[in-house]
Every structure is written in structure tokens, then in C-alpha cells.
Amino acid sequence: MFTKKNFLFLFLFAVFVTLAVIVWAMNKGFNLSDEGFYIAGYDRLIEFPFWLSAFKFLTVNTFSKIGSGLIYFRIIRLVLTITGSLFLSFTLWGLLKKFNFIKNKNEKRTLISLSLFCLMGSLAGYGLGPQTLSYNHYTLFFGNLFLGLIFLGFTNSDNRKKNMLISAALGIVCGLEFFVKIPTTILLSFLFLSMQFILFKQLRWFSIINSFIFALFAILAFSFISFPSSPKSILNEYYYVISFISKFYTHDVNYVIKNYIVGFNDFWDSHLINYVPHLFFLVMSLIFSFQNKYLSIKKVGNFLFLLISTAMVYSLYSKGYFLSGSKHNGTAPLIYIIFIFLFSILFFFHFVPRKKGLLSDFFLEKIFAGLALLFFPIICAMGTGNYLQVQILFFINTWFLFIYLVYAFSGFEKSDFNIPISILLIAITGKSIIDVFSGIALDPYKINGHLWEQTEALKMQASGETIFIDKELMSTIQKLKPLMESQNSDALFTSSELIGLSYVFNKKLIGYGWYDSGISPKEFFYQSYNQSALKEKNNICFMLLSAENNYKIFDYLNDKKINSKLVTLPWGNDSIFVYSRHN
């Protein structure tokens, strides 16, 4: 029999293996584009504007004051992931105790199992994107804190003093998330307001006003830290936020919504529609299983549920939908989405009120908590240009909590559903392990080859740390290094795919470093250089890929004093054009 004790050991093993892979990968692989953009900003090598990457200001004024380096910020990401996940698990555990779902003798076991399963969900998206800290990981951390504080508010709803502290903490978290992703901030605030108006009658306006004051305080305090010169400089930066953000088509509301629709249609047509028959018969078998005593097909329904769920799991795994990584971003979410749909149906059957009314406080709190867990990944994923079904993978730890909630407190362990539900739990546990291994080691994000093929030791000039990279990238860097040394350049201007070279050579990066905008890449390319105020522009090295090289950039620069020399280097399927420039 599959028992909660057995699953505790399974979760413990899964977390241990997953963390082992992540720690092993800490000093391996380096993606020059996305990861280079992040790390160069954290180490103050990019002249990035506030309106383009506010979360970098958050990092520079916190973690960058303590340490630096690629490995350092990968560790920071892991620490934030673990702490946020544990906080959320602990607060949900307290709420479940309030609901009397936990017996005293099982308190510790439940807390450990809940925490481990939630952590597995937090780590499942580790193979998406670069390993280092990014806005997605900030959002996961602040989102976990926010939802945990919401659950803490449920647990202490009658305590005025604690309510005051919780609402203040919610405001501060919202204020900090404002600098990471504004759409998520708005949706989290809506979640908080919904909780106040649906569930709380006393202290409602006190909590809302208190939270708003502390959110405003967090925003103003961080703004003054980022721009200490004068209040006018702060107002100017926020003016640029409003005026420039509209030029970025990937941040435009219409673009984002249309992109989500296109992504979902593609996901439905190519993958999800294939599993509609499975889901239909699974739901029908559940309906049979929960019929009353006058309809004697309950055992038939249980058997059908076991048969179809096993067939579905086999079909999903046999087609490779369990893989994650750069090549499998479109299919990686499929198993999670199907499983959360199935467990939502189970949630409905088991948690609908039987003796208490639909509008009872107990029922409303229970349903609100369940819906918050279900919609949390969507709330955190909204607001980026990536497909929604891919973006939610960063935040599916609450789906894991939801699944654990349905399994652990619905009596499945002692029912005929024990075996099929256990199969589903084992399948999703196995997928989370494979996701991490596949996304980090087997198919790492924008890295040439598998991670164990990163065998060349490269000492980063910016931090002094040693990172292992692939032979092709090492060969390219070795060819570029003497050019940099012979020209004695003070700064770089690179294509977006080569931003990480500024970190490798410890050089200032002229311009914003990222060219994803509503205006043409060519125009933004020029603006990024021409608006730069760095003194290092007098002695600069240009490194451009073939497409950017065709822009004839020197014909459009404000300062025309160019003495350049072209060097062409092969790099993958492209070429790097290197220009040295001196006044």
C-alpha cells in the first residue's frame, strides 16, 4: 500500500537528487545573452536605465553590496527559492491546522511532507532559462511571501495586532514586487482586496489602508536609495517609465494578450487536444465512483479511473512530454496542466460542503485558499511576452501544494483510489526530477552541448571565479582576448547575443545591452549607443554579429571620429565582427 509515510521518503529522495543536480551545475555553463545581461547588470557593468530593468536596481542595492559573481548569484537564486517555498509551506500548514485537517500526532510529518513537495514544485522550473537570478525568481520569492502572508492572515484573522503586522508586510512585499513586475503587483493586490471583502468584516479598511501605506513607503524608500541625488531625479525616472515603456512592443498589453492566445491555440492544437478523451473518461469514472448506494457502479468507476489514469501517464511519458529544457519548452507544461485539471475535479468532489452552507466562513476560507493555490502560477506569469503555459512553470509550486492538499486530506490513502492517485503522485514526482536534469544538464538554456561537456576552465576577470564552458566558446574567447589586450579598450559595445563578454573581460558595456523594442532593432541599437554618457566611449571595442554588422553602425553614431579595424571570427552558425575604435 502507498502510505503518507512512504511518500515522505519519496519526496525526500526527490528533493535530494534535484538539489544535487543544481549544486553540481553551479560552476558549469555560461549563456552570453540572457545570463550575460543579468550578471553584467548585477556587477554594474551595464549602463542600464531604470525603466528597462528596475529589478537590477533592486539587486545592486541589496545582494551586490555583499558579493558578486556568477556562482554567487546562482546561489542567491537557490536560497531565495528554498526560503520562499518553506515560508509558504509553513503558513499553509498553520492554516490547515486551523481547519482541523491535521491531527496532533501527524503534525511534524505533514509539515515535512508539505514542505518537501512544495520545494519540488519550486525547483521543477529550474531548467527554464539561465541558472542565475532573474526577474522570474524574484517574482517566485515575493509571490511565495505574499501568498504565505495571505494564509497567515487567514490563520490570525481575529488578532488585531498580528493583522496589523501582516497587512504591513503584505504592503512591503507588494512595494518591492512593483520594481520587478508591475502586472504581478496589480494582480496580487487584487487577490489581497478580494480576501478582505469576501472573508473579513472587521478590520477590513484598517488592513487595506495599512497595507497601502507600507507599499507606498517601500516604493519611495527604494526609489530614494536608487536615485539619491534629488526627488526630481526620481520623478524623471518614472516619467521615462511611462513614456518609454510604450515603445516596447513585447510589453504592450495587446501584444501580450495576443501572444497568450496564439500560444494557447498552438498548445491546444498540437498537444492538449490529444488528451481530451483521457480527461473525459477520467471525469466520467469519477462521477461513477461518487454515486450513491442506489447506483451500483462505484467499483467499476474506481477500476476505470485506475485503468485510464495509468494509460494516460504511460502515453504522456512515452511521447517525451516529461522533458524540459530549451527544445521542450512547448511540451514541458503538458503533464502539470493535465494533472492539475484532474486534481481540481477531485478537489470538487471531496471539498464541497456537506453539512455546512455554501456561504459559511469555513467553506469560503477553504475555497479561497484552494483557488489562490490554483491561480497563483497564472498571476505570477502574467505580464511577460513569453507563452503563458511556459511561463507558469516557474511558479507551479502552489499546484504541488494543491495536489498534496487533495491527496493528504481527502481520505485517498484508505480508499479504492489509493493506487491510481499514488501513480499520479509518483509520476509528477518523477517528472519534477527529470525536468531539472533535462533542463539544466541535458538541454541547458542557450548553451552549446550538454552541461557535462562544459569542460574548459575559464577564469572570469570580473569576479575571479572559474566557470567551465564548452570548447567552442573557449576558442572564441581565446581569439578575442588578444584583440582586447592589444587595443587596450575601456569598454564594449556588443550584440545582445554577446553581452556576457563584458563580464568575461570585465569591461563596461556601452548602452542598454538589450535590443528588444517596438522601434526597429537598428534604431534602438543606435539610441543605445548615442544616449550613453559613459566616459569610456573614447576607447571602445565593437563586437557585432553578422546581422548587426550590416546596419553600418558607424554611419549613424553621434560622434564620428572613428578609426576602426575589422576582424571576423567564426562563432557557431554566425560570425563575430570586431571593430576597435579610438579617438
N, C-alpha and C positions, 0 to 999 in steps of 0.2 A: 504493500500500500504506500501511496505517496502522502507523506505527512508534512506538517509545517516544519518539524524538526529536520526532516530530510532536505527540504527546500532551503532551510537556513544554511546548511553545509554547501548546497549547490550555489547559492548566492555568494557565499564567502569565497568559494573557489573561483567563480566568475570574476569577481572584483579583483582578486589577487592576480589572476592571469592578465586581466586588462591593464591593471596598473603596472605590471611587469613589462608589458609591451611599450607602454607610454614612457616609462623611465628609461628603458633601453634605447628608445628613439630620440631622447633629449638632445644628443650631440651629433645627430645624423641628418643630413639633407638640408639644403637651403634653397628656397624659392626666391629668385631675384625680383620678381614682380610684386605680388601681394605682400609676402613676408618681408621683402626688402623695403617696401613702402612703410609698413608698420614699424619695423625696427629702426630704420633711419630717422623716423619721426620721434620715437621714444628716446633716441640718443642725440636728439637736437641737431641732426644733420640735414634736415629739410626745413626750408622756409615756408612752412605750411600755414595757410590762413585759417582763422578761427571758423569761418563759415563753411570750410570744406571738411575739416576733421577736428571737431571740438573735443572728441574723446581723447585725442592725443594730448591736448592741454591738460586733461584730467590725469593722464599718465605722467606727463612731465612734472606736474606739481605734486605728485604722490610717490609712485614707485621709482621713478627715475632719480629721485633725490637720495634713494637708499642704495641702488645698484644699477647695473647696466649689462647689456649683452644679450645675445640670442637665447642662450640657455637660461639665463636669469628670468627673462620674460616668459619663456615656456614653463618654467617652474611656477611663476606667478599665476599663469593661467590655470595650472593644475590645482594650486592652493585655493584659488577663488572657486573653482568648480566643486571641490570637495567641501569647503566650508559652507557655501551656499546650499548645497544639496543636504548636508547634515542638519543645517538650521531648519530647512523646510520640513524634513522628516521628523525632527523633534517636535515642532509645533503641531504638525498633523497628528502625531502620536498623542499629544496632550488633548487635542480636540476629540479624538476617538475615545479617550478615557472619559471625557465629559459626556459623550454619547452612550457610555457604558458598553462599548464594544469590546473592551479589553478586560479580562479577568486578572485579578491581582497576581496570581501565580504565573501568568504568561506575560507580564509587563515587559521584562527585560528582553525576552526572546522576540516579542513583537517589535520592540524598538530597534533591535539589531537587524532583524529581517527587513523591516520597513526601510531603514537607512541604507542597507546594502542594495536593495532592489532599486531604490531611488537613485543611488550613486551609479548603478549600472546604466540607468536611463540617461544620467547626466554625461556619462562617458561615451555613450553609444554614438554621439555625433562628433567624436574626437577626430575621426578621419576625414571630416569635411573641411576643406580649406587648409591654410597653413597651420603649423603647430603652435605658433606664437600667439600671444594675447591680441585680440581684436575686439571690435565693437559687439560682435555676437556673443563673446564670452563675458563682456561687461553686462550685456543685457540679460544673459542667463543668471549671472550673480545677483544683480539688482532685482530681477524678476523673482528669483527664489526668496530673497529677503522680503520683498513686498508681499508675496503670497503667504509666506510664513507669518508675517505680521498680521495679515488678514485673519489667518487661523488663530493666532494668538488673541486677536480682538474678539473672535467668537468665544474663545475659552474664558476670557475675563471681561465679558460684556457688562457685568454688574459692578465692576470695581472702577470707581471714578478715577482714582489716582493712576492705576495701570492703563486705563483708557486714554488718559491724557498723554502718557509716555508713548504708548503705541501709535496714537494718531500723529504725534510729533515725529516719531521715527519714520512713519509712512511718508510724511511730507519731505523729510530729508532724502529718503531713497528716491522719491519722485523727482526732487530737485536735481539730484545727481544724474539720474537716467535722462533728464532733459538734455544734457550735454552729450549723451550717447546716441539716442534715437528718439526724436520728438513724437512720432506716431505711437510708439510703445508707451511713452509717458501719458499721452492722452487716453489711451485705452485702459491703462492701469488705473488712472484717476477715475474713469467711468466705472470700473469694477468696484473701487472703493465707495463711490457715491451710491451705486446700486445696493451695496451691502448696507449702507446707512439707512437708506429709505425703505428697503424691503424688510430688514430684520430688526433694526433698532428704533425705538421710540424715544427713550431717554438719552440724553447727551448727544443727540444726533447733530444738531447745529454746532455744538461745542466741538465735537470731533472734526467736523468739516472745516470750521474756521481755524482751529488749531493746526490741522494738517496743512492748510493753505499757507498760513503764516510761516511755518517751518520750511515748506517747499520754496517759498519766495526768499527766505533767509539763505537757504543753501545755494540758490541760483545767484543771488547778489554776492555772497561771500566768495564763491568760486570765481565769479566774474572779476572781482577786485583783486583776487590772487593772480589771475591770468593777465590782467591789464592794470597794473598798479599805478600807472602814471597819472591818470585822471578819470573822473566819471565820464568826461567827453569821449575818451578813447573807447570806453565800454559801449556808449551809445553808437559810436561809429561802427563798431564791430557788429552790433545787432542790426544796424541799418544794412550793412553788407550781407548779412544773413538773409534778410528779406529780399534785397534787390538781386543778389547773385544766385540764390538757390533756385529761382525760377528758370535760370538758364540751363540747368542740368536736367536733361530730359529723363534720365533714369530716376530722378527724384520727383518728377511730376506725377500728380495724383492720377491723371488719366492714363499715363503710360504704365504706371504700376498696376492699376486695376486691369487694363487690357492685357498686360503681361501675365497676370494671375489667371485670367480667363483662358488665354492661349495655352498656358502651362497645364491647367486642369483638363482642358479638352484633349491635349496630347496624352496626358497621363491616363485619361479615361479610355481613349480610343485604342491606345497601344498596350495597356496592361490591365487596368481595373475592370474593364467590361468583361474580361475573360473569367472573372471570379464571381460575377453576379449569380450564376446558377448555384455555386457553392453556398453563397451567402443566403440565397433564397431558401434552399433546402435546410440549411442550418437553423434559420429562424423558424421555419415550419416545424422542425423537430423539437425546438424549444417550446413552441406553442403546444405541441402534443404532450411534452413532458410535464407541463404545468397545468394540465387539465384536471378537473375534479374527478371524484370517485365514480361518477356515472359514465365517464368515457374511459374505457379500459385500454388505452393505448399508451399509457405513460411509459412503460418499459420499452415499447417499440420506439418511442421518441428518444429515450436515452441511448438506445443502441444506434439509431440513425445519427444522433449527434456525435457519438464516438467514431462511427464509420466515416462520416463526411468530413469532420474536422481532421482526422488522420490523413484522409486523401488530399485535403486542401493543403496541409502542411507539406506533404510529400511533393505535391505539384509545385508549390512555391519554391522549395529548395532545389528541386530537380532542374528548374529553369534558371537557376542562378540569381534569383531575386534577393537572396540574402546578402549578396556582395555590396560593399560600399566602395568609395573612392572616386577619383576623377572620372573614370569611364562609366561608373554605375550610379551617378547621382540621380538619374531619372528613375531608376528602378529600386533604389535602396529604401525609399519610404513605404513601398507597397505592403510589406508584411505588417509593419506597425499600423498602417491605416486600416487594414482588414481586421487585425486583432482588436484594435480599439473599438471598431464598429461592433464586433461580436460581443466584447465585454460590456459595451454600453447597453446592448439588448439584455444581457444577464443582469446588469445593474437595475434595469427597469423591472424585471420580473421579481427581483429579490428585495428591492428597497422601496417599492411603492408602499404607502402606509396601509396597514390592515385594521388597526384599532383606532389610530389617531386620525384626525381630519386632515384634509389637504392643506389647510391654512394654519395648521398648528406650528408654533415656533420650532419645535423639534424637527418636523418634516421640512420646513423651509431652510433651516440651517444645514440639514443633511443634503438636500438637493442643491443648495447654493454651493456648498463645498465640492460636491461631485462635478457640477458644471464648471466651476472655477478650474478644477484639475483638467477637465476635458478641453477647455478653450484656451488655457494658458499658452500652449505652443503657438497657436494662431495669433494671440495677442502679441507675443514677443517677436513673431516672424514678420508681422505686417510692417510695411514701410520701406522695404528694400526692393530693388529691381529683379532679384532672383526669383525663380519659381517658388510659389508658396509651399508646395509639397516637399521641396528640397530644403527650404529654409527652416521648416518646423523641426527638422531632425536635430538641430542644435538644442531644442528645448523640450524634448519628449520625456524628460524625467517625470513630469506630472502624469503622463499616460501610464508610466510604470507604477506610480503610486495608485492611480485609479484601478489598474489591473489587480494590484495587490489587495486593494480595498475590497473589490468584488470577490476575490478568491478567499481571503482570510476571514471575512465576516459574513459569508453567505451560506455557511454550512456545507460547502462542496466536499470537504475532507471526509465527511461521514455520509455522503450521498452517492448515488449511482454516477454522478458527474465527476467523481474524483479522478478517474483515469483520463477522460478526454480533456478536462481542464488542466490536469497535470501535463499532458502532452503539449498543450498550447504554452504553458509556462516554461517548460523545458525548451521549446522551440524559440521563444522570444529571448530567453536567456542565452541560448547558443548564438542567436543572431547578433546580440549585442557584443559578444566576444569577437565574432567574425568581422563585424563592422569595423571595430577598432583595428584589428590586424590587417584587414583588407585595405582600409582607408589610409592607414599610417605606413605600413610596411610593404604591402603587395602593390598598391597603386597610389603612391603618395602624390599629393596635390602639386602639379606643375614641377615635378622633379623627374629627372631623367633616370629611368630604371627603378628597380626595387630598392628598398631602403638598405638592405644588406649589401647592395652593390655600391653604396657610398663609402668608398674605402680610402679616398685620398685626404690626408690631413691638411687642412687649411687654417692657418693662424690669422684670425681677424685682427686687422690693425686697429680697429675702433675700440675693441674691448680686450684684446689679448687672449681670448679664448680660442680653443681649437675645435673646429667643426669638420666632420667628414663629409666630403662631397664626391660626385661621380667624376670619372676620368675626363670626360669631355669638357665639363665646366672647369675643372682644374687646368686643363690645357689652355682654354680660352683666357683664364685669369693670368696664367703664366706669360702668355703673349702680350697681354695688356699691361702687366706690371712694369716692364722696362720702358714702355711708352710713357706711362705716368711719371716714372722717375726721371727720365731724360728731359721731359718738358717741365718738370717741377711745378705742375699745375696746382692751384689753390682750391679749385672746385670743379664739379662735373655738371654737365647738362646731358641727361640721358633720355632714351625712350622709356616708356612706362615698364616695358619688359626687362629693363636693365637697371632699375632703381637700386637694387641691392648692391651694386658695385660701389656706390658711395659708402656703404657700410664696410665692404671688404677693404677698400683703400683708405677709409677714414677721411673722406673728403666732403666738404659742404656740397649739397645738391642745389643748384640754381633752379628757382621756380617751384611750382607746387608739387611736381613729381607724379601727378596722375591726370590723365587727359581723357576723361570720360564725361562729355558735356553735350549740351544741346547745340551749341555752336560747333562748327566743324573741328575735328582734331587739329587741323592745320592752324586755324585761328587761335585756339586755346594754347597750342604749342608756342606760338609767338607771344601771346599775352603772358604766359607763364614766365617767359624769359624777360620780356620788356618791363614788367611790373616789379621785378625783383630789385631789392635795394641793397643786396649784399656787396660789400667791397671786393669780394673775391672774383667779381666779374672781370677784372682786369687780366686775370691769368686763368684761363679756363680750358677744359678739355671736353669736347662734344663727342658723345658715343651714341650713334643713332642706328636703328635697324633700317633695312632697305626702304621700307615704306616712308618713314620719316625723312630719310635722306633725300627722297625725291621732292620734298617740299621746298628745296633750295632755301633753307632757313636763313642763310646769311643775307639774302636779298631783302629780308623783312625785319631785321633787328634794328633797334633804335640807334645803337652805336655801331658805326660802320667800319671801325678800324680793325680789320680782320687780316691776320697773317696766318693762313691755315695750311695744313698738310693732311692729305687723305691717306689713311691706312685701312685696307679692307681685310677683315678676319672672318673666316667661316665659323658659323655657330649654329649647330643643329641644321634645320632646313632653311636657315636665313643667313644673312651676313651682317657683321657689325662694321659700320663706317666710323672711323675715329679721326676727328679733327682736333688739332691743337691750335689754340688761339691766344695771341698775346697782343697787347697794345704796342 
